[in-house]
Structures are given as C-alpha cells and as structure tokens.
Amino acid sequence: MHGSWTTTSIDGKDADIFTPDSPKADRAVIHLHGHGLATLKDNEAFSKELNEHGLRTVCPNGQRSWWLPEICSEFDEELTPFDYVRSNVVAWIDEKWNVQTPNIALTGISMGGQGVIQLGYRCGRDFPILAAISPAVDFHDWWGKGLPLDDMFESQELARQQTAILHLQPLNWPRSQLIVCDPSDADWIHSSERLASKLYSSGIPFESDFETSNGGHSWDYFNAMAPRVVKFVSESLDSESMRIV
C-alpha cells in the first residue's frame, strides 16, 4: 500500500483519511463515496495515484444521503450532508492541515460523483475543482424504490428539482471539471451526457470521457479511471495555486 490510511471522527461522524508518504502542504482532496458506502480506504489504485501526487484526502461517511442540502435521517436528523462537507469537513482540513478553499479539490464516485457536482455548482468559488466518476446525475430516477430518497422528498418531481443540472450557475461555475462515465453504464451514461451537453451549450469549459469502457458501473471502471482523475485534480490544484499567487 502506498501512503497510509486511518479512520477518524469529524464532529461525531467517521471519515477515512489518506496521508501520502510526501504530502504537499498547500492542497487537499475531499472524496465522496457512492451509494454502496465504499470509500477509497485501502484502495490500491487510488492510493497509488494519491501518493504519487502527494494529495492528502478525506473520505467522509455520508450514508445513503446523496450528499444533498436536504435532511436525511440516515445521516443526521438536523445537519444536511451538503452542509457537513462544506462546513465541518472543510473546517477539519483547515485545522489539521492548514489548507483552505479553493485549494481543496472534490472527487466522487456514483452518488458521490453527483455530490461533488452539487457542491461545485452551488459553491463554485469555494470548490473550483471537481472530478466526477460515473455521477448519478439524475438521482430522482431512483425515487420510489424504498431508499432514503423516498423520505427526503415527497415526490419524484421535488427530487428532480434538486438535481445538479438545475443548479448550474452561469456566472459561478467550477473552473476545472472532469466528468467520466463508462458508455456501458446503463443507469448513468445518459444523464452524464446530458450534463455535458448543458455545459457545452452554456459555454462552460470542462473535460469528459464517455468512450473508455471497463466493466460498466463497477470498481473495475472506477479504478481504471484513477490515474486520469487524480492527475487532473493535481494539475488543476497547480493551476489554482498559480491563480492565487
């Protein structure tokens, strides 16, 4: 294993923490997990890349909350997962590593992929860098299947109104965006392509890959994208540092 993983508590909630062998002092990554709750802890593919680029990483546990600015009782009765990441996790990174936004990049897989898009689109000045792997953009399609989404929203339409595409702000978007999805991912490729079309038509720069295929919506694909995703994040953080200087 490259670097080391530990688990800590951030305001009473578990988070997996990655420390590279030679961490870069001026940057950090927040990674949001998918609906299956698996973080990057002990993941060889991502650990290798994060270690090579010196990126300290926090993987908070958000349960099956979709990382939305909505109360999900499975996560917390009073605090939304969106606010937890934006406030509590960011404050922990500042306290422990002395790194502040906008030098904190976002990555996420599936449910977490749409979660980082939500954070980036609603808070573009704080989070100008995001990389979304197989993002579950149209999460409202899963409403009515007995998941926590059913308790979070009274109807599928109310869920749809909170999807990331509807919260894209033309004058406040993330400067660096990477969106990737396996073309054989039947659940999420179409909404990923629709998001890319919206970005293109709005004149918002982004990078995407909807051609590389390696197992559909699976860890085979997620791990295969680790080198590109982490390199993109690292280079974007370099650019952001130059912008600040």
C-alpha positions in Angstrom: 0.0 0.0 0.0 1.2 3.5 -0.9 0.9 6.0 1.8 -1.3 5.2 4.8 -5.0 5.2 5.7 -6.5 5.9 9.1 -10.1 6.4 10.3 -11.0 9.4 12.5 -14.1 11.2 13.7 -15.2 14.6 12.3 -17.8 16.0 14.6 -19.0 12.6 15.6 -19.0 11.0 12.1 -16.5 8.6 10.7 -14.1 9.7 8.0 -11.2 7.8 6.3 -8.0 9.8 6.0 -5.2 9.2 3.5 -1.7 10.5 4.2 0.8 10.2 1.3 4.4 9.5 2.0 5.4 13.0 1.0 2.3 15.2 1.3 2.1 18.6 -0.4 1.4 21.3 2.1 -0.9 23.5 0.2 -3.6 21.2 -1.0 -6.2 18.5 -0.1 -8.9 16.4 -1.6 -12.4 15.5 -0.4 -13.7 12.3 -1.8 -17.4 11.4 -1.6 -18.4 7.8 -1.8 -21.2 6.1 -3.7 -24.5 4.5 -2.6 -22.6 1.3 -1.6 -20.8 3.3 1.1 -17.3 2.2 0.0 -14.7 4.9 0.4 -11.2 4.8 -1.1 -9.7 3.4 2.1 -7.1 0.7 1.3 -8.0 1.0 -2.4 -4.7 0.2 -4.2 -5.4 2.0 -7.5 -6.4 5.3 -5.9 -3.9 5.1 -3.1 -1.0 4.8 -5.6 -2.1 7.8 -7.5 -2.9 10.0 -4.5 0.5 9.0 -3.0 2.4 9.9 -6.2 0.8 13.3 -6.4 1.2 14.0 -2.6 -2.6 14.5 -2.0 -3.9 14.2 1.4 -7.5 13.0 1.2 -10.6 13.0 3.4 -13.4 10.4 2.7 -16.3 11.3 5.0 -19.1 8.9 5.6 -22.4 10.3 4.3 -24.6 7.2 4.5 -27.1 7.0 1.6 -27.8 10.7 1.8 -26.9 11.7 -1.8 -24.8 14.5 -0.3 -27.7 16.9 -0.8 -28.7 20.1 1.1 -31.6 18.1 2.4 -32.1 16.3 5.8 -31.5 12.6 5.5 -32.3 10.9 8.8 -30.0 8.0 8.0 -27.2 10.6 8.1 -28.3 13.1 10.7 -31.7 14.5 12.0 -30.6 18.1 11.9 -27.5 18.5 9.7 -27.6 18.1 5.9 -24.7 16.1 4.4 -24.1 19.0 2.0 -23.5 21.4 4.9 -21.5 18.9 6.8 -19.0 18.6 3.9 -19.0 22.4 3.2 -18.6 23.4 6.8 -17.4 20.6 9.1 -15.1 18.7 6.8 -13.6 21.9 5.4 -13.0 23.2 8.9 -11.3 20.0 9.9 -9.0 20.2 6.9 -8.1 23.8 7.8 -7.5 22.9 11.5 -5.4 19.7 10.8 -3.6 20.6 7.6 -3.9 24.4 7.3 -5.4 24.1 3.9 -8.4 26.2 2.9 -10.7 26.5 -0.1 -10.2 27.0 -3.0 -7.2 24.6 -2.6 -9.5 21.7 -1.7 -10.5 19.6 -4.7 -13.5 17.4 -4.9 -13.7 13.8 -6.3 -16.6 11.4 -6.1 -18.0 8.2 -7.5 -21.6 7.5 -8.5 -23.8 9.0 -5.7 -20.7 10.9 -4.6 -19.9 11.9 -8.2 -23.2 13.8 -8.3 -22.5 15.1 -4.8 -19.3 16.8 -5.8 -21.1 18.3 -8.8 -23.7 19.7 -6.4 -21.1 21.3 -4.2 -19.2 22.7 -7.2 -22.3 24.1 -8.9 -23.8 25.6 -5.7 -20.4 26.9 -4.3 -18.2 27.4 -7.3 -15.9 30.0 -5.6 -15.2 27.6 -2.8 -14.8 24.5 -4.9 -13.4 25.3 -8.3 -12.1 21.8 -8.9 -14.1 18.7 -9.3 -13.8 15.2 -10.9 -16.9 13.1 -11.0 -16.7 9.4 -11.9 -19.9 7.8 -13.2 -22.0 10.5 -11.5 -25.6 9.7 -10.7 -26.8 13.0 -12.0 -30.5 12.1 -12.4 -30.8 10.6 -9.0 -34.5 11.4 -8.9 -34.9 8.3 -11.2 -34.3 6.2 -8.1 -37.1 7.8 -6.1 -39.8 5.4 -5.2 -37.5 2.4 -4.8 -37.6 2.2 -1.0 -34.4 4.2 -0.5 -33.8 7.1 1.9 -34.7 9.4 -1.1 -38.3 8.5 -0.5 -38.2 10.1 2.9 -36.1 13.1 1.8 -38.6 14.1 -0.9 -42.4 13.9 -1.1 -42.3 13.3 -4.9 -40.0 12.4 -7.7 -40.6 15.9 -9.1 -39.4 17.5 -5.9 -36.3 15.3 -6.1 -35.7 16.3 -9.7 -35.8 20.0 -8.7 -32.7 19.4 -6.6 -30.6 17.8 -9.4 -27.3 19.4 -10.1 -28.1 20.5 -13.7 -30.9 22.8 -12.4 -28.4 24.5 -10.0 -25.7 25.3 -12.5 -24.9 29.0 -12.2 -23.8 30.6 -15.4 -21.6 33.1 -13.6 -20.3 30.9 -10.8 -19.1 27.6 -12.1 -16.1 25.4 -11.2 -13.1 26.4 -13.3 -11.9 22.8 -13.6 -14.4 20.0 -14.2 -13.8 16.4 -15.3 -16.8 14.1 -15.9 -16.2 10.5 -16.9 -18.7 7.6 -17.3 -18.4 4.2 -18.9 -20.6 4.1 -22.1 -22.0 0.8 -21.0 -23.2 2.2 -17.7 -26.9 1.9 -18.5 -28.0 3.8 -15.3 -25.9 7.0 -15.6 -24.3 7.5 -19.0 -27.3 9.3 -20.5 -27.6 11.9 -17.6 -23.8 12.4 -17.8 -24.0 13.1 -21.5 -27.0 15.4 -20.9 -25.0 17.3 -18.3 -22.0 17.6 -20.7 -24.4 18.9 -23.4 -25.7 21.5 -21.0 -22.2 22.6 -20.1 -21.2 22.8 -23.8 -24.2 24.8 -24.8 -23.6 27.2 -21.9 -20.0 27.8 -22.9 -18.6 26.4 -19.7 -15.3 24.6 -20.1 -15.0 21.0 -18.9 -13.3 17.8 -19.8 -15.1 14.5 -20.3 -14.6 10.9 -21.2 -17.6 8.9 -22.3 -15.7 6.5 -24.6 -13.4 4.5 -22.2 -15.2 1.2 -21.2 -14.1 -1.2 -18.5 -16.9 -3.0 -16.8 -19.7 -0.5 -16.7 -20.8 0.8 -13.3 -18.1 -1.1 -11.3 -14.9 -0.8 -9.4 -13.1 -2.2 -12.5 -14.0 1.0 -14.2 -13.6 3.3 -11.2 -10.1 2.0 -10.6 -9.2 2.2 -14.3 -10.0 5.9 -14.2 -7.9 6.6 -11.1 -4.8 7.8 -12.9 -6.6 10.3 -15.1 -8.8 11.6 -12.3 -6.0 12.1 -9.8 -3.7 13.6 -12.4 -6.5 16.0 -13.4 -7.0 17.1 -9.8 -3.3 17.5 -9.1 -2.8 19.7 -12.3 -5.9 21.7 -11.5 -4.6 22.4 -8.0 -1.3 23.5 -9.5 -3.2 26.0 -11.7 -5.3 27.2 -8.8 -2.2 27.9 -6.7 -0.7 29.9 -9.6 -4.0 31.9 -9.8 -3.9 32.7 -6.1 -0.3 33.8 -6.3 
